[in-house]
Amino acid sequence: MSFSNAAFSPPRKHAEAGRRVLAAEAQGVADLIERVGAEFDAAVEDILVSSGRVIVCGMGKSGLVGRKIAATLASTGTPSFFLHPAEALHGDLGMATDADYFLGISNSGETQELVALLPFLLDNGNRILAMTGNPTSTLASHSTFHLDVSVAEEACSLNLAPTTSTTAALAMGDALAVALMEARGFVSENFARLHPGGSIGRRLLDQVSDVMITKKLPWTTASDGILEVIRQITKSQLGIALVSTPNGPAIITDGDIRRAVQDHDDAFFSLVAADIMTTTPTMVAPTTRMEDALALMASRQISSLLVGVGDDVLGVVTSQPAPRG
């Protein structure tokens, strides 16, 4: 049976429905704030002293939420993986050791597959953290700690489809992961090492020497005319021209060119590089982290940095992707 034919339903205010859902889910998450207290503190401390991994388990939509929570925990310094409870009952419990911590997610707290795991977990000596909407449920009552993620109602107009409840569970999982991350002293460098393939990881781990442009740098001399400077800036596509002087490198940016046009009018074409160059360009060492270089460029409102040692320019790093070719 199909329910997708709009001809059978009158026109509706879809945006109004969307706003209602967002308001309901926002309220559901807001209601959790007052429940994050001593039990949450104790659970975090318990996980911190655990020598094993956090095994996250859930069925259906709770399972999908659990996969995301496990991924967030693992990427922020708490070793974790998702275990499907049905598969666990058919052999995958061999993945669990007695040192591992078990995080079970179930809105009702009575999910058959999770409850069936309890005898093994208790006999195995695993510590259990339950995340349910029912503090008196079987899962909650057999757990070491319980986090109440109950909601007043689902955002679904039928109050049936897991909507507000899954959002609340996901938010509580994020709260748990971040609390553990901060308690472990997890910093940006740690995050980068666990995300080496992403742009954030590369930015945090790379040094400017890894990404600087070294070939065909746009060098000019102090006596070169303004047209030669413009040719070098255009050719390099870096937005700058480097100027070789007896006192060390200087720099001219495309912004310097625009200001010179405005300031000198008809005399512009008689200018030479020495007339508009900056004799104290910002330069960083090759070992500078790219993250720090980007922050420096942002603070000084510039788009390029020289990389070098003393007066020797080794390359240029920019806040934009390197030009092709």
C-alpha positions, 0 to 999 in steps of 0.5 A, spaced: 500 500 500 502 506 498 501 513 502 505 517 497 499 520 492 498 527 494 491 527 491 488 523 496 490 529 502 488 536 502 493 542 501 497 542 508 502 547 511 508 543 511 512 548 514 508 549 520 509 541 521 516 542 520 516 547 526 512 543 530 517 537 530 523 542 531 520 545 537 518 538 540 525 535 539 528 541 542 523 541 548 525 534 549 533 535 549 532 541 553 528 537 558 534 532 559 538 538 562 535 537 569 537 530 569 544 530 568 547 530 575 550 525 580 548 519 576 551 522 569 558 524 574 558 517 576 557 514 570 563 518 566 568 516 572 566 509 572 568 509 564 574 513 565 577 508 570 575 502 565 581 499 562 576 496 556 572 499 550 565 502 551 560 497 547 554 500 544 548 496 543 541 498 541 535 495 536 532 498 530 532 506 531 536 506 537 541 501 534 542 507 529 543 512 534 548 507 538 552 507 531 553 514 531 554 514 539 559 509 538 563 513 533 563 519 536 566 516 543 571 513 538 573 519 535 574 523 541 578 519 545 574 513 548 575 506 544 568 504 542 564 500 537 557 498 536 555 491 537 548 489 534 544 485 539 541 480 535 548 478 532 551 478 539 546 473 541 548 468 535 556 469 537 558 476 536 558 476 544 565 473 543 567 480 541 566 482 548 571 482 554 570 482 561 574 489 561 569 492 556 563 497 558 556 496 556 552 501 554 545 499 552 540 504 549 532 502 549 527 507 549 522 502 553 528 499 557 524 492 555 527 491 548 528 483 548 534 482 544 538 487 550 534 484 556 537 477 553 544 479 553 543 481 561 545 474 564 551 474 560 554 481 561 552 480 569 556 473 569 561 476 565 562 482 570 561 487 565 559 494 568 552 496 564 550 503 563 543 504 560 540 509 557 532 508 557 526 512 557 523 508 563 527 508 569 524 502 572 525 497 566 528 491 566 534 494 563 535 500 567 534 496 574 539 491 572 544 496 570 550 499 574 548 506 572 542 509 568 541 515 564 533 517 563 532 520 556 524 519 557 520 524 553 513 527 554 511 525 547 514 523 540 514 529 535 510 524 530 503 526 530 501 519 531 506 519 537 508 513 534 515 514 530 521 514 534 523 522 533 523 526 539 526 520 543 531 518 538 534 525 538 534 525 546 538 519 546 543 522 541 544 528 545 545 524 551 550 520 547 553 527 545 553 529 552 557 523 555 562 523 549 564 530 550 564 529 558 569 524 557 573 527 552 574 533 556 575 529 562 581 525 558 584 532 556 583 530 549 585 536 545 585 538 538 592 534 536 589 528 539 582 529 534 587 530 528 591 524 529 584 520 529 582 524 523 588 524 518 584 523 512 579 529 513 580 537 512 580 538 520 586 533 521 590 535 515 590 542 518 591 540 525 597 536 523 600 539 517 606 543 518 607 549 513 613 546 510 608 540 508 603 545 504 607 551 502 608 553 495 616 553 493 616 553 485 616 559 480 615 564 486 613 571 483 620 574 485 621 582 483 626 587 484 625 594 488 627 597 481 622 593 477 616 597 474 609 597 476 607 593 470 612 588 471 610 587 479 602 586 476 605 581 471 608 577 476 602 577 481 598 575 475 602 569 473 603 566 480 596 566 482 598 567 489 595 575 490 602 577 491 609 579 488 616 578 492 621 583 492 628 582 493 632 587 496 639 588 500 635 588 506 631 582 506 625 580 502 619 585 501 612 583 499 607 587 494 600 584 495 594 585 490 591 590 495 597 594 495 596 595 487 589 597 488 591 602 493 596 605 489 591 606 483 587 610 488 592 614 491 597 615 485 592 616 479 595 618 473 602 617 476 601 610 478 604 607 471 611 611 473 611 607 480 616 602 481 616 596 486 620 600 492 614 605 492 609 600 494 612 594 497 612 592 505 619 591 507 617 587 514 613 581 511 610 576 515 614 570 515 613 563 519 618 558 520 617 551 516 615 547 522 609 552 524 603 548 524 598 550 518 592 551 524 597 556 527 598 559 520 591 560 518 590 563 525 595 568 524 593 570 517 586 571 520 588 575 525 592 580 521 587 580 515 592 577 510 591 571 505 599 569 504 605 568 509 612 567 507 615 561 510 623 561 511 629 562 516 632 569 517 632 572 510 631 566 506 624 565 503 623 557 502 616 558 500 609 561 500 603 558 504 596 561 503 589 561 506 586 559 499 587 552 495 594 552 491 593 554 484 593 549 479 598 548 474 
